[in-house]
Structures are given as C-alpha cells and as structure tokens.
C-alpha cells in the first residue's frame, strides 16, 4: 500500500500507519531516521493533520517511532523478542549477535521469609543469596535482574566475579548446577525510581515484570525477578491448532 484509499473500510489513519510501517520494515526509513513532518504527510497523502497525528501516535505507542521534542519523530530500533524458554540472558543476546553485559548492583545473603521458604520448599530462615544486576546489550541497559539462589547449592557464589558473566554459566561450571526445567510469569508494570534510573527511562515508564523459577533435578534452585524495558522487548510465541479429538 503506497496510497490512501478513501473508499476503503479501513480507517485512513490505519492506512497511513501501514504505509509508514512498510517503509520502516523495508528500511526505506532506517533506524533513527526522521519521518516526514506532519505537514509533508498531510500534503503527500491528502489527509487532515488530526488523521496524520493519529496514525503517527499509533506507531509511537507501539514503540516503532519515538519523538524528540523540538526535533521531530524518528524510527525506533526494533524490539528484541523475549524467548519463552529456559535460556539465560547471555545466551539469548549472543544468539542475536549482541554483546551481553552485566553490571553488579547489589549482592547479599538473606534469611528466607515465608514466601521464599514456600517457593524453595525450605524452612523459613534458610540462607538465600540475592544478586541484583543490570543487564545490557551492546552497552544499552535492557533489564534489572534479581536472582535468588539457595545458598547451600552455591556457598561462596557472592565471592565470585559476576560482572559481564553468565550467572547460569558460573553455576554450571563451578557448582554443577544445570537447570532442566522452569516456569515463568510475565506481567505489565511501571518502572519505579530506582529501576528507571538503572534502565535510563522515565519513572513510570511501561516495563515487563518477570518472575521465573528454575529447577534442577526437581528442586527449585533459583527464583529470578526481572524488570525489562517494554520499549525494547516484545513477547513472541508460536501457536498451533490442537489435534482433533478422535
């Protein structure tokens, strides 16, 4: 679609969205390139300014465009698809050709409260290592990760260097912990002040809030609680039709 069809049942703003999206996906409008001004779009496609603004706003809300006050609207970088499988952040970024990074924010050992004791199936007061790190891809902040690990499975973990290393890789190489199962929940949330500062986004920005339990040999060994930038991540999964009942 390169023109607006005034007789189409599809709203004109949505037709404009499709045209701009096609220009983005074919790289005619590359990343960080400015899109034509509202006035240019109005003249080119014979649309009202309100219609043009509605179509552009739609792409901004989807994270395909971003605005810079006083300068214009630009093409955003494509979002990274979040894998719905048991894989570390480091493995995922490397598979995408990106350079993974990890910056230590905090590490401590805490006694398990009632909730952690229930999750790990241990007695309250059992030692749990907590490691908080900022995860980056090609130097850009992507997520704040908080890993809770049974201290008995990795006694001196907090003494080891974890910056720019895969935590799962360290757990496997040093302690023989290989995660073979897990479950994960994903919720929408808003970044608090600390998360916003680390992720370099405005406070209250939309984020993805993940909680993942990882198991080894049927034992829950890690609880991961992570906050991901919603403007840089999207969730993708393949769907199929269930087999017919015989």
C-alpha positions as a Markdown table, in Angstrom:
| # | Residue | x | y | z |
|---|---|---|---|---|
| 1 | Unk | 0.0 | 0.0 | 0.0 |
| 2 | Unk | 1.5 | 3.3 | -1.1 |
| 3 | Unk | -1.6 | 5.5 | -1.3 |
| 4 | Unk | -4.6 | 6.2 | 0.9 |
| 5 | Unk | -7.9 | 4.6 | -0.4 |
| 6 | Unk | -10.7 | 7.0 | 0.6 |
| 7 | Unk | -13.3 | 4.2 | -0.2 |
| 8 | Unk | -11.6 | 1.6 | 2.0 |
| 9 | Unk | -13.4 | 0.4 | 5.1 |
| 10 | Unk | -10.0 | 0.6 | 6.9 |
| 11 | Unk | -9.7 | 4.0 | 8.7 |
| 12 | Unk | -7.4 | 6.4 | 7.0 |
| 13 | Unk | -5.1 | 6.8 | 10.0 |
| 14 | Unk | -4.6 | 3.0 | 10.0 |
| 15 | Unk | -3.8 | 3.0 | 6.3 |
| 16 | Unk | -1.1 | 5.7 | 7.0 |
| 17 | Unk | 0.2 | 3.5 | 9.8 |
| 18 | Unk | 0.5 | 0.6 | 7.3 |
| 19 | Unk | 2.4 | 2.8 | 4.8 |
| 20 | Unk | 4.9 | 4.1 | 7.4 |
| 21 | Unk | 5.3 | 0.6 | 8.9 |
| 22 | Unk | 6.2 | -0.7 | 5.4 |
| 23 | Unk | 8.8 | 2.0 | 4.9 |
| 24 | Unk | 10.3 | 1.1 | 8.3 |
| 25 | Unk | 10.3 | -2.7 | 7.7 |
| 26 | Unk | 11.8 | -2.3 | 4.2 |
| 27 | Unk | 14.5 | 0.0 | 5.7 |
| 28 | Unk | 13.5 | 2.9 | 3.4 |
| 29 | Unk | 13.2 | 4.6 | 6.7 |
| 30 | Unk | 16.2 | 3.2 | 8.7 |
| 31 | Unk | 16.7 | 3.3 | 12.5 |
| 32 | Unk | 16.9 | 6.8 | 13.9 |
| 33 | Unk | 15.9 | 8.4 | 10.6 |
| 34 | Unk | 13.3 | 11.2 | 10.8 |
| 35 | Unk | 9.9 | 10.5 | 9.3 |
| 36 | Unk | 8.3 | 13.2 | 7.1 |
| 37 | Unk | 6.8 | 16.1 | 9.1 |
| 38 | Unk | 3.0 | 16.2 | 9.7 |
| 39 | Unk | 2.7 | 18.9 | 7.1 |
| 40 | Unk | 4.5 | 16.7 | 4.5 |
| 41 | Unk | 2.4 | 13.7 | 5.3 |
| 42 | Unk | -0.8 | 15.7 | 5.1 |
| 43 | Unk | 0.2 | 17.0 | 1.6 |
| 44 | Unk | 1.5 | 13.7 | 0.3 |
| 45 | Unk | -1.5 | 11.6 | 1.3 |
| 46 | Unk | -4.2 | 14.3 | 1.3 |
| 47 | Unk | -5.0 | 13.8 | 4.9 |
| 48 | Unk | -6.0 | 16.1 | 7.8 |
| 49 | Unk | -3.5 | 16.8 | 10.4 |
| 50 | Unk | -5.6 | 15.1 | 13.0 |
| 51 | Unk | -5.6 | 11.9 | 10.9 |
| 52 | Unk | -1.8 | 12.0 | 10.4 |
| 53 | Unk | -1.2 | 12.6 | 14.1 |
| 54 | Unk | -3.5 | 9.6 | 15.0 |
| 55 | Unk | -1.5 | 7.3 | 12.6 |
| 56 | Unk | 1.9 | 8.5 | 13.9 |
| 57 | Unk | 0.7 | 8.3 | 17.5 |
| 58 | Unk | -0.3 | 4.7 | 17.0 |
| 59 | Unk | 3.3 | 3.8 | 15.9 |
| 60 | Unk | 4.8 | 5.8 | 18.8 |
| 61 | Unk | 2.6 | 3.9 | 21.3 |
| 62 | Unk | 3.8 | 0.6 | 19.6 |
| 63 | Unk | 7.4 | 1.6 | 20.0 |
| 64 | Unk | 8.1 | 1.7 | 16.3 |
| 65 | Unk | 8.7 | 5.5 | 16.4 |
| 66 | Unk | 9.9 | 7.9 | 19.0 |
| 67 | Unk | 9.6 | 11.7 | 19.4 |
| 68 | Unk | 12.3 | 14.2 | 20.3 |
| 69 | Unk | 10.8 | 17.5 | 21.5 |
| 70 | Unk | 11.6 | 20.3 | 19.1 |
| 71 | Unk | 13.3 | 18.0 | 16.6 |
| 72 | Unk | 10.7 | 15.6 | 15.2 |
| 73 | Unk | 9.7 | 11.9 | 15.1 |
| 74 | Unk | 12.2 | 9.2 | 14.4 |
| 75 | Unk | 12.3 | 5.5 | 13.6 |
| 76 | Unk | 12.9 | 3.4 | 16.8 |
| 77 | Unk | 15.2 | 0.4 | 17.0 |
| 78 | Unk | 13.3 | -3.0 | 16.5 |
| 79 | Unk | 12.3 | -4.6 | 19.8 |
| 80 | Unk | 14.0 | -7.8 | 20.9 |
| 81 | Unk | 11.7 | -10.8 | 21.1 |
| 82 | Unk | 11.7 | -12.4 | 24.5 |
| 83 | Unk | 12.2 | -16.1 | 24.3 |
| 84 | Unk | 9.6 | -18.2 | 26.2 |
| 85 | Unk | 12.0 | -21.0 | 27.0 |
| 86 | Unk | 14.6 | -21.7 | 29.7 |
| 87 | Unk | 17.6 | -19.7 | 28.4 |
| 88 | Unk | 20.0 | -17.2 | 30.1 |
| 89 | Unk | 20.1 | -13.6 | 29.1 |
| 90 | Unk | 23.7 | -14.1 | 28.0 |
| 91 | Unk | 22.9 | -17.0 | 25.7 |
| 92 | Unk | 19.9 | -15.1 | 24.2 |
| 93 | Unk | 21.9 | -12.0 | 23.4 |
| 94 | Unk | 24.8 | -13.9 | 21.9 |
| 95 | Unk | 22.4 | -15.8 | 19.7 |
| 96 | Unk | 21.1 | -12.4 | 18.4 |
| 97 | Unk | 24.6 | -11.2 | 17.6 |
| 98 | Unk | 24.6 | -8.7 | 20.5 |
| 99 | Unk | 27.2 | -8.2 | 23.2 |
| 100 | Unk | 25.8 | -9.2 | 26.6 |
| 101 | Unk | 26.9 | -7.3 | 29.7 |
| 102 | Unk | 26.2 | -7.4 | 33.4 |
| 103 | Unk | 26.8 | -4.7 | 36.0 |
| 104 | Unk | 26.7 | -5.5 | 39.7 |
| 105 | Unk | 24.2 | -3.5 | 41.6 |
| 106 | Unk | 23.9 | -5.5 | 44.9 |
| 107 | Unk | 24.7 | -8.9 | 46.4 |
| 108 | Unk | 23.7 | -10.2 | 49.8 |
| 109 | Unk | 22.6 | -13.2 | 51.8 |
| 110 | Unk | 19.2 | -13.1 | 53.5 |
| 111 | Unk | 17.1 | -15.5 | 55.6 |
| 112 | Unk | 14.2 | -16.9 | 53.6 |
| 113 | Unk | 10.9 | -15.3 | 54.6 |
| 114 | Unk | 7.7 | -17.2 | 54.5 |
| 115 | Unk | 7.2 | -16.6 | 50.7 |
| 116 | Unk | 10.8 | -17.6 | 49.7 |
| 117 | Unk | 10.6 | -20.6 | 52.0 |
| 118 | Unk | 7.5 | -21.8 | 50.3 |
| 119 | Unk | 8.9 | -21.2 | 46.8 |
| 120 | Unk | 12.2 | -23.1 | 47.6 |
| 121 | Unk | 10.4 | -25.6 | 49.8 |
| 122 | Unk | 12.8 | -25.0 | 52.7 |
| 123 | Unk | 12.4 | -23.8 | 56.3 |
| 124 | Unk | 12.0 | -20.1 | 57.0 |
| 125 | Unk | 15.3 | -18.6 | 57.8 |
| 126 | Unk | 17.3 | -20.7 | 55.3 |
| 127 | Unk | 20.1 | -18.7 | 53.7 |
| 128 | Unk | 19.3 | -17.3 | 50.2 |
| 129 | Unk | 21.8 | -15.5 | 48.1 |
| 130 | Unk | 20.4 | -12.4 | 46.3 |
| 131 | Unk | 22.2 | -11.0 | 43.3 |
| 132 | Unk | 21.0 | -7.9 | 41.6 |
| 133 | Unk | 22.5 | -6.9 | 38.3 |
| 134 | Unk | 21.8 | -4.5 | 35.4 |
| 135 | Unk | 21.8 | -6.5 | 32.1 |
| 136 | Unk | 23.0 | -4.7 | 28.9 |
| 137 | Unk | 23.1 | -5.5 | 25.2 |
| 138 | Unk | 25.8 | -3.7 | 23.2 |
| 139 | Unk | 26.1 | -1.4 | 26.2 |
| 140 | Unk | 22.4 | -0.4 | 26.3 |
| 141 | Unk | 20.6 | -1.1 | 29.5 |
| 142 | Unk | 17.9 | -3.8 | 29.0 |
| 143 | Unk | 16.8 | -5.3 | 32.3 |
| 144 | Unk | 17.3 | -5.3 | 36.1 |
| 145 | Unk | 17.7 | -8.9 | 37.2 |
| 146 | Unk | 17.4 | -10.1 | 40.8 |
| 147 | Unk | 18.4 | -13.7 | 41.3 |
| 148 | Unk | 17.6 | -15.6 | 44.5 |
| 149 | Unk | 19.6 | -18.8 | 44.8 |
| 150 | Unk | 19.7 | -21.4 | 47.6 |
| 151 | Unk | 23.0 | -20.6 | 49.4 |
| 152 | Unk | 23.6 | -24.3 | 50.1 |
| 153 | Unk | 23.9 | -25.0 | 46.4 |
| 154 | Unk | 26.5 | -22.3 | 45.8 |
| 155 | Unk | 28.1 | -21.4 | 49.1 |
| 156 | Unk | 30.7 | -18.9 | 48.0 |
| 157 | Unk | 28.9 | -17.5 | 45.0 |
| 158 | Unk | 28.9 | -14.0 | 46.3 |
| 159 | Unk | 32.7 | -14.0 | 46.4 |
| 160 | Unk | 32.9 | -14.7 | 42.7 |
| 161 | Unk | 33.2 | -12.2 | 39.9 |
| 162 | Unk | 29.9 | -12.0 | 38.0 |
| 163 | Unk | 30.2 | -8.7 | 36.1 |
| 164 | Unk | 29.9 | -9.4 | 32.4 |
| 165 | Unk | 29.5 | -13.1 | 33.0 |
| 166 | Unk | 26.6 | -15.5 | 32.6 |
| 167 | Unk | 25.3 | -16.4 | 36.1 |
| 168 | Unk | 23.9 | -19.7 | 34.7 |
| 169 | Unk | 27.3 | -20.4 | 33.2 |
| 170 | Unk | 29.1 | -19.8 | 36.6 |
| 171 | Unk | 26.5 | -22.0 | 38.4 |
| 172 | Unk | 27.1 | -24.8 | 35.9 |
| 173 | Unk | 30.9 | -24.6 | 35.6 |
| 174 | Unk | 31.6 | -24.1 | 39.3 |
| 175 | Unk | 28.8 | -25.8 | 41.1 |
| 176 | Unk | 27.5 | -28.3 | 38.6 |
| 177 | Unk | 24.0 | -26.7 | 38.6 |
| 178 | Unk | 22.2 | -27.3 | 35.3 |
| 179 | Unk | 18.6 | -26.0 | 35.1 |
| 180 | Unk | 16.5 | -28.5 | 33.3 |
| 181 | Unk | 13.0 | -27.1 | 33.9 |
| 182 | Unk | 11.3 | -23.9 | 34.9 |
| 183 | Unk | 8.2 | -21.8 | 34.9 |
| 184 | Unk | 7.7 | -18.1 | 34.2 |
| 185 | Unk | 5.0 | -15.4 | 34.6 |
| 186 | Unk | 5.1 | -12.1 | 32.8 |
| 187 | Unk | 3.1 | -9.0 | 34.0 |
| 188 | Unk | 2.9 | -5.4 | 32.9 |
| 189 | Unk | 4.2 | -2.9 | 35.3 |
| 190 | Unk | 5.6 | 0.6 | 35.7 |
| 191 | Unk | 9.2 | 1.4 | 36.5 |
| 192 | Unk | 9.9 | 2.8 | 40.0 |
| 193 | Unk | 12.5 | 5.5 | 40.5 |
| 194 | Unk | 15.5 | 3.1 | 41.0 |
| 195 | Unk | 14.5 | 0.9 | 38.0 |
| 196 | Unk | 14.0 | 3.9 | 35.8 |
| 197 | Unk | 17.5 | 5.3 | 36.8 |
| 198 | Unk | 19.2 | 2.0 | 36.0 |
| 199 | Unk | 17.3 | 1.4 | 32.8 |
| 200 | Unk | 17.7 | 5.1 | 31.7 |
| 201 | Unk | 13.9 | 5.5 | 31.1 |
| 202 | Unk | 11.5 | 8.0 | 32.7 |
| 203 | Unk | 10.0 | 7.0 | 36.0 |
| 204 | Unk | 6.6 | 5.4 | 35.5 |
| 205 | Unk | 7.5 | 4.0 | 32.0 |
| 206 | Unk | 5.9 | 0.7 | 31.0 |
| 207 | Unk | 8.1 | -2.3 | 31.8 |
| 208 | Unk | 7.7 | -6.1 | 31.7 |
| 209 | Unk | 7.9 | -7.7 | 35.1 |
| 210 | Unk | 9.1 | -11.4 | 35.0 |
| 211 | Unk | 9.2 | -14.0 | 37.7 |
| 212 | Unk | 10.9 | -17.3 | 36.8 |
| 213 | Unk | 11.6 | -20.4 | 38.9 |
| 214 | Unk | 14.4 | -22.6 | 37.6 |
| 215 | Unk | 14.7 | -26.2 | 38.7 |
| 216 | Unk | 17.5 | -28.8 | 38.7 |
| 217 | Unk | 16.6 | -32.4 | 39.3 |
| 218 | Unk | 13.1 | -31.4 | 40.5 |
| 219 | Unk | 14.5 | -28.9 | 43.1 |
| 220 | Unk | 13.8 | -25.2 | 42.8 |
| 221 | Unk | 17.3 | -23.7 | 42.9 |
| 222 | Unk | 16.7 | -20.1 | 41.6 |
| 223 | Unk | 13.9 | -17.5 | 41.7 |
| 224 | Unk | 14.6 | -14.8 | 39.1 |
| 225 | Unk | 12.7 | -11.5 | 39.4 |
| 226 | Unk | 13.4 | -9.2 | 36.5 |
| 227 | Unk | 12.3 | -5.8 | 35.1 |
| 228 | Unk | 12.6 | -5.5 | 31.4 |
| 229 | Unk | 12.2 | -2.3 | 29.3 |
| 230 | Unk | 8.9 | -2.6 | 27.4 |
| 231 | Unk | 10.2 | -0.3 | 24.7 |
| 232 | Unk | 12.9 | -2.7 | 23.8 |
| 233 | Unk | 11.3 | -6.1 | 24.3 |
| 234 | Unk | 8.3 | -7.9 | 23.0 |
| 235 | Unk | 6.9 | -11.3 | 23.7 |
| 236 | Unk | 6.6 | -13.8 | 20.8 |
| 237 | Unk | 5.4 | -17.4 | 20.7 |
| 238 | Unk | 4.4 | -19.8 | 18.1 |
| 239 | Unk | 0.8 | -21.1 | 18.1 |
| 240 | Unk | -0.6 | -24.2 | 16.5 |
| 241 | Unk | -4.0 | -25.9 | 16.2 |
| 242 | Unk | -4.6 | -28.7 | 18.7 |
| 243 | Unk | -5.0 | -32.1 | 17.1 |
| 244 | Unk | -8.6 | -33.1 | 16.6 |
| 245 | Unk | -10.2 | -35.4 | 19.1 |
| 246 | Unk | -10.6 | -39.0 | 17.8 |
